[in-house]
Amino acid sequence: MDQPIAASVLDRLRACSTATLTTQLFKRNYRQQFLVGLTPLNPNAASFAGEAFTLRFIPSREDRDWDLGDLHKRGEDNVQWEAVEAIGAGQVLVIDSRSDVRAASAGNMLMTRMLRKGVAAAVTDGAFRDGTEISHMPFPAFCAANTASTRPAFHRAADMQLPIGCAGVAVYPGDIVVGDADGVVVIPRGIAEEVAEESHEQELREKFLFTKIDAGAPLWGTYPPNEETLREYEQWRARPVTK
């Protein structure tokens, strides 16, 4: 059983940009952990960090998914609803929609249910519906597009809590998923703590390096820093904090 991820680790990851996190992953030979093409429906509610809870869609088929005339049956044989009820507070619903945006992976009813349960975010490489409503919710929801078409038109929820692919990135249940206004990155669970620590240090160092570049310093010797610049950074970092 996976060991719990400390809240302090998630807090530190949430405070770092996805750009910084992908740099740290690249240094560890993870070339592409960023979910390219996904954007938040509400950019003002985009920051999150939590454990992946996976859901996989396959193409729908008329004999399984097209009884749309009887809405009372929509909750029967519905792994999507099962996933929304099973996901826990602080987790992130990551949906493998096969990058198919023709039908919605979820809408505002499911988003509201997850929001009230304390779910951290919802992510799909497909589309969400009710985009206007979701864009006003204090809930991170990332997708490739917005559509009005209902899910069974093209998607069937097949299973949950198994390894999936989302936007070309492998996602395993329990991986740590982090988002900001720029997008979403997936961090293998086993290195989440060290990535959090070194990302925090990188952000602090780059805050200092930016002041030098902004003041006219050349890239060479500054970004990345040479020994002299690193000494300056250590002096800057050790300065007394004034209130």
Phi, psi and omega in degrees: 000136180296140175288145179299146173272126182298144178301327180295326177294314179297320178299318181292320177296319180297332182277351181260151178284155176295332177297315178297316182297319179293328175297314179296323177292321178298321178298338179258018176072021170263102190289320186215099177244006180268134182275088187296134175096356180262136179227156179281138175292329175238097182299340178277355176227062187245344185276125178200163171206133180187176181281141179287132168242114191264149177220132184243131174257148169238169177298142177284163178219143191304323183283350182251326194232000190253020174276062187280347181288338182251090184293341179293341181268359188292341177270355180275141178050049189237091181294332177300311179294322178301319180295317181296326178281332183275331184297144184257168177301137179085352179271165182240123176281117179246120187249126172274100179257015178061025182056029180259113185260012183288337178222159187284143174275340177184169178223192189291334178296312180292323178298318180295319177300316181290321177303313182291337177277349181089017176297144187283324185187168172229135185224134175217150172269009173254221183238155167252158173250174183059038185301324180296314179297314182295327181295345178256002181271145175279057187218124178291118179226114184248136180206173178268341183194172173242138179217157175265348185290137182286151186308312187297348178300326182221351185234142167235129176285118189261317182197168180222159178058041170233161177300139180225173167245135178226119183054036177082007181246134176289132179232123177254143176307132181094346171304159179261124183249131184231138180226153170215189184297342180273339181149204189230139177231145180250126182247122175306134189304321186295341181245010185299319184293315181291324176296321178298315182294312184285332175292320177299316179294319179298318181296321179294315180297318181288335173298318177291315182297326178297321179298325179288315178297318181296333180272000175111003180292148178286160177297314181296126180090344180250316184220094007284158185284141172274184185298320180296316179295323178295323176296319177298319180297316180298322176294318179296320182291329183274000183294149177297140178274120181261142180259000000 
